[in-house]
Amino acid sequence: MTNDLILITGIPGTGKTEIGEYLKEKHGYQHINFEVLPISDDLEQFKIFFQALPKSKQVVITWGFGSSRHKNHIDYIVGLGYKHIWFDGNRVASFREFMKRENNDEQKEAAYHIQLYNIFKTEIIKKISARIVNTFDENGNFKDKDKIVDEIFKDN
């Protein structure tokens, strides 16, 4: 594995957290999940978080994209040398996987659609330079984790 700093963002339900944990368990990465940590909208406060991180050779950050207000945050992380990966794929499959999490209610369903709307409205995929990795096979099932990891590290 040649890139020791990885940022995985993307649409909901595409396995960002699962692959982050897999890289932690199988490859010794430190996994920081910004989907469960509170994120300051203030970029300067966000930078302080990174300055306080222990210096580790292998770090993977996973973070869903909910709003264009965090584009500068993502640019900052990439500027630190993180390889940016965008997880994408079959929308029906990603919705199914997203809805498997915790409680399955209308608010959760709305949150999925709002996040997708924000992704498309902001055209964030066009504005970032990320490798796009489709995490689902042609049948709408998750690809093997090792295959996804191979795609992450392809052409390093």
N, C-alpha and C positions, 0 to 999 in steps of 0.2 A: 504494500500500500504506500503510494508515494505522496499523497496529499494528507497531511495530518490535521488540517483544519477544514471542517465541512459545515456548511449551512444548508439545511433541507427545509424548504418552504413548499407551499403548493395548496391544491384544493383539499377540502375536508374529506376525510375518509380514505385517503390514499396510502396510509401506513407510515407516515412520517415518524411518529413516536415509536412505533414497533421496530422500524429499521434503526432508529437511534438507539434503542435498547439492545438490539441485536449487535450493533457495532460495539456497544459497551461490553456486552457479555462475551462475544466471540473474538473481538479484536482489541480489547483493552482501552477503548475510547472513553473519555469523560463525556457524559451525555447531559446537556443542559436543555430542558424542555420549556421553551417560552410560552407554551400553551397553558402551563399551570403556574408560572411565575408572573407576578404583576409587572407590567411593562410601563415605564414612565413615558409619557408623550414628549417629555423634555429630553432632547437629544444629549444635552450636556450631562444630565443625570444618568442617562443610559450609558454614556461613555465611562462614567465613574464605576459602574457595575463591571465593565470589562477590565478596567485598570485594577480592580480588586480581585479578579479571578486568579486562582493559583496558576502559575505557569506550567502548563501541561503540554506534552508533545502532541497528544492526540485528543482533539475536542470535536464533538459533533453537536450542533445546535439544531433543534427541531422547532419549527414555528409556523403555524398556519397563517395565512394572510387574510386579515379581516378588514383592513382599511388602508387607504393611500397615505394616511398620516404617518405610517411607519416606513415608507419607502426610504427616507433618509437614514433610518436606523439600519435597514438592510444594507444600504450602500456603505454605511460605516463598517459593518461586520465584514463585508466583502473586501473593503479597503484594508482590513487587518490581515488579509491573506487567506480568508476562508473561501473554499471552492463552493460556489452556489449551485445547488441542485433544486430543480422545480419538479415536484411529484405531481403527475397528472394522470388522466386515464378515463375510462368508461364512467360516465356520470351516474348511470343507474347503479353500477357496482359501488361507486364511492358513496352514494347516498345510502345504500344498503349497509355498508360497513359503518358509516357515520351513525346511523340509527341504532346499531347494535350496542353502542356505548350507553351505559347507565340507563337513566329513565328515557322512555320512548314517548315523548309527548309533542303536542303541537308547537310549543315554544322551541323545542329542539329542532323540529323540522323547519320552522321559520328561520332559525339561526343558520342552518345549512344553506338555505336559499339566499339569505342576506349576504353571507360570505361569498357565494358564487357571484351574486349580482355585483358586489364590490370589486371582485377580481375582473369581471368583464367590463364594468363601467370605467374603471381606472385604466384599463388596458395594461395592467402591471406586467404581464408576461412580455409585452413588446418593449417595456421600459427597463427591464432588468437583463443582465447578461447571465443567464443560468443555463446549465445543461438540463434539458427536459427529459425526465425519465417516466415512462408509462409503467405503472406498477401492477397493471392487470394484464392477463393474457386475453386471447381472442374470445374466451368464454365468460369473461367477467370475473374470473377468479384471480386472487393475488398470485403473482409470479413467485417462484421460489426465492427465498430471501437472499441466497447466495447469488442468484442471477441479478437481482436488483443491486446488490453491492457491487457486482462486476460492472454493471452499467454506470454506477457512480464513479468508479475508478478507471473507466475506459479512457484511453488516450491521455493519461496523465503524463 
